[in-house]
């Protein structure tokens, strides 16, 4: 409950402070709107709220455990180019056999600086730093006692600058992220007692640095209708963005180097003026990741459009 209280306090704080500058818009580079993706992080700085994001999948451990995550994330611009983020996840673990457990994962904090935005070429590049604060979650759901720092780079590129001969490829866009998760502890040691022999057994778990990388390929029907050719498509088809995301992790050292895990997530987003709704399948890429298909869904709000005169403004430096 302390984590939910912190998130609530943060929302209240930005409501009070967000009245000193003007709205600046979210996710646009020229005519291209980059919507929030579900499984990889966004390349833009914005005022937004994901409430909730829900995912569920059966993990590949013995017998299989159904893991369900319910997350809330809020992002707030401090300036038009710099924003902060805070997120929390409630996890429920339901094993095939044995007792179910649930609890909060570690608190996640982040900052992002938009380094480049090119309207004619529909391009965005940002730099960011995320921190998973160790010891703030419950060990019963696997929350680490140590923190992990993840510096990263984010990008987005629309294909609206293609020649007219390829005009039906113009609605395509690619977003991506690459970062390195650096744990503050290289290993953890635990001691158990063998019930039969009474001997103490020491188990050492190593925590490698991890390359966290991914990308999303999407096709915007909104862009097709408004920038290429009005196909007179009916609602809600006229506001759909089919996409496929790749969310991957590759350990870099400590005896785990090169053992990539991750998922391929095909799905679709419906984007309106004030919010979007998305759903994707979660498909493991290999046996190390798992053998079961899951699902992720998200309700996402554009705070800069909902509250353009308060929460939706950057705190400093807004010009429009």
HELIX and SHEET records of a PDB file:
HELIX    1   1 UNK A    2  UNK A   17  1                                  16    
HELIX    2   2 UNK A  139  UNK A  141  5                                   3    
HELIX    3   3 UNK A  164  UNK A  169  5                                   6    
HELIX    4   4 UNK A  221  UNK A  223  1                                   3    
HELIX    5   5 UNK A  224  UNK A  228  3                                   5    
HELIX    6   6 UNK A  237  UNK A  239  5                                   3    
HELIX    7   7 UNK A  303  UNK A  306  1                                   4    
SHEET    1   A 2 UNK A  28  UNK A  29  0                                        
SHEET    2   A 2 UNK A  32  UNK A  33 -1                                        
SHEET    1   B13 UNK A 101  UNK A 104  0                                        
SHEET    2   B13 UNK A  82  UNK A  95 -1                                        
SHEET    3   B13 UNK A  65  UNK A  77 -1                                        
SHEET    4   B13 UNK A  48  UNK A  58 -1                                        
SHEET    5   B13 UNK A 294  UNK A 302 -1                                        
SHEET    6   B13 UNK A 275  UNK A 284 -1                                        
SHEET    7   B13 UNK A 261  UNK A 271 -1                                        
SHEET    8   B13 UNK A 240  UNK A 251 -1                                        
SHEET    9   B13 UNK A 210  UNK A 220 -1                                        
SHEET   10   B13 UNK A 172  UNK A 183 -1                                        
SHEET   11   B13 UNK A 148  UNK A 158 -1                                        
SHEET   12   B13 UNK A 123  UNK A 133 -1                                        
SHEET   13   B13 UNK A 107  UNK A 118 -1                                        
SHEET    1   C 2 UNK A 187  UNK A 193  0                                        
SHEET    2   C 2 UNK A 200  UNK A 206 -1                                        
END                                                                             
